[in-house]
């Protein structure tokens, strides 16, 4: 096992990774920006190093600065968390190439293949996994897009090759919109992901977002840990996630899990990953692979009892998965609520400020992943998530009842949060029935608002 792991991240995920290290007897190294001198992850780590000014591009994304720290501190592995450099195959390659340092993640070449959405679509198709109808080639001219529009029927989506979180995706409802949408998808792809390549997919009107957690070791063992349902989204960004999915029957559940397993096996994948699908009318379609730990991994941990981050570290250290697919069982139900410093009444605008009161709930069935405490300042430099509340119960109804209880004992003052929004959802008939699609929250908004 490793002796010292550098965690190239901040906030709750950095603390989550360090907790797993601590349990394995591994020392931890934090990196931090000028804005994070007193942050929770810095306090948690055994050692901490400044890597630059507040803007992420000059600190948490500074590959050279982070590698320097890894070397200076004598770290023998780097865990990237999610976001920042987590899906950067070039950075993974640099870590792999560094003497005596292991990348806690998939091999950089698998990251590269699966990170490019058109390549990932090809890999999945070759593995016999159904993909969202669309191209595996990049498109560049409006005429090509119009041809595809005629072939699939509108609406179609023009998506950035490097895109994610709905960024770099433009929905096209008619031929007349093609030229403008193509331009803006390219522009967003370039601005957010430094890549203006785009491809075209059929746009599904009311799908469920269902994703499968996989774990693979370096000895050819690939397991899936069941699915998560992330259909409750605002502008294509996940808001509430749960496991298992209320939308799948036993047969579809088995099919989708096996498809995910086949797909990543084909790609020579190791470590943790997520295979995302859209599900509509009883059919499932591959969308993309996320080659990192995800924000919502917690709900899978709650229903399987498997510590995914611990396995990331063990697998990266060369250990074998010690359980079979049949050993994986799903018990009960879990829901994760993202607690963001945002004002739901003002279109979820971020609201930085001081956390004058921070009193989270506890008691049976409740897990809090956070890196803040009362008195902290919620800054505006990074994403607005301050905590994740994960609630588990014997079944979905029980889990939702518990969630209400948890929110009734969750007090945050000083900044607006998404807590009132979540509390409202727990009284929302569609959410409670579990029939919401990815479009549910945005019904009142235009698709590309
Ligand atoms: P990420 O999962 O990295 O956020 P995307 O930007 O590809 O990646 O997708 C985000 C969300 O956009 C999906 O969860 C889904 O709600 C929606 N979406 C993406 N592609 C399609 C599609 N072809 N049809 C309908 N919705 C889509």
Boltz pocket constraint, residues with backbone or C-beta under 6 A from the ligand:
constraints:
  - pocket:
      binder: B
      contacts: [[A, 132], [A, 157], [A, 163], [A, 164], [A, 165], [A, 166], [A, 167], [A, 169], [A, 201], [A, 202], [A, 203], [A, 204], [A, 205], [A, 207], [A, 209], [A, 230], [A, 233], [A, 236], [A, 237], [A, 276], [A, 278], [A, 287], [A, 288], [A, 438]]
      max_distance: 6.0
